[in-house]
Amino acid sequence: MSEPHNKEELILEGIAASPGVAHGRAVVYLQKQLDVPCFEINEDQVDAELERFDKAILETRAEIALSLIHI
């Protein structure tokens, strides 16, 4: 099934990733300020938090790898 074509023209300005003109699907990246929570933990929670952090890193790497397959 083909996607519907939008006949409207949309002009976006920004920093080019490479020179030239392109035709096709565009991805708009909006940089936002991250809201990173900061909280204190007890000394007995440090190991669990480090494990949680390591797990998050592994999951993020897997998500990035999966995304690269679809590019």
N, C-alpha and C positions, 0 to 999 in steps of 0.2 A: 504494500500500500504506500503510495507516495504522500509526502507531506504537502499540506496546502501552501501555496506561494503567496507571500505578502507582497503586494505591488507597491506599498509605500516605500519611499526612500528615507533612510535614516542616516544622517551624517554624524559620525562620532569623531572627536578630536582627542588626541593623546600622544603617547610616545610609541613610535613604530618599533616593532620587533625586528623588522627587516625592511629594506627599501623596496619600492614598487607598489603595484596595485593588486589587490586580491578580490576575488569574487567567491562568495560562499558564506557558510555559516560563521558567525562571529561570536566570540565569548567576551563578555564585558566583565572585567575584574574590578571590583570596587574595594579599595583598601579601607578597612575600618580599624578603629582603635580597639584593641583587645581588652576585655575586662577580665583580668586574671585575679582570681580570689587569693587572698593571703590570710592564712590562719595558723595558729600555733597548734602543735601536737605535743603530746607527752613523750618522754623518752622511750617508753615501752611501745610506742606506735611507729617508731622510725623504720624498723625492718619491714613492717607491713606497707608503709607508704613507699619505700624504695621498691618493693615488689610490684606495687600498683603502678609506679612510674615505669619500671622496666616493661611491664605488660602493655602499657599504653604506647611505648616506643615501638614494640614489636607489632602491635595492631596498626599503628600509623604507617610503618614501613610496608606492611602487607597491603594496606589501602592504596598507597602510592604505587606499588608494583602493579596492582590490579588496574589502576587508572592508566598507567603507561601502556598496558596492553591495548586499551581502547582508543589510544591517540593515533 
